[in-house]
Amino acid sequence: MRRARVIAAHRAPGRLPIRVAAGDPVTLGERDSDWPQFVWTTLAQGLGGWIPAVLFDRDSGQATALSDYDTRELATEIGEVLILHSEQADWWWAENANGDSGWIPARAIEFIDENT
């Protein structure tokens, strides 16, 4: 596992996180202006969130999820040390010392050299 130190605090958005599973039908909308690899995704139940576009079988309109994804973001403070689990579209799924997990942008962390 990789470790990283938070160099820029991150706040999770106020909206509820959503989850998609492979095979779920969704509606894809606009691309995010700051993170163009993310597309606004609306579930059949009406909830929406930003999900990497590569996880769908088409670029817009009615689509099908190709894999599972959870939009939960991890709130962090500068100096925190995180365990990194996986990377997707310049974001890392990370876990803090309390065991909380979620996505954090790669630009908000620096990798810790395990050899020091």
Phi, psi and omega in degrees: 000143176269153175238154179213156176252138179284126179251350176214122181303147178233135177248132176287147179293160182285345181280157178294140175289154177239162177229140171240150176243151177309131180097347180292136173280139180218169172243126181262136181244229185284160173272149178288136182287327178276329182232077187298346177281357178255143180236141177291124186241127179248127178282165178302329180284353177101346178285149181225163178189171181272126181224143178303130184298332182294350181272010181234160183277356175208172187272336183203168179072211180289130183215172177236135177291136179267342178205170180286149177202141178238127184274006182302132177252153183256121175284134184223164175238151178303135178096342178299147174254131183240152169263128181262133183254315180203158182241142178210118174055046179067023172233149179245136169280119188230161179230134180266181183295338179274356182089002176285144180223158179168183182276145174219139180294141180301328181290351180264002183227162170230139181291144176262126178289116182292347183269002181255000000 
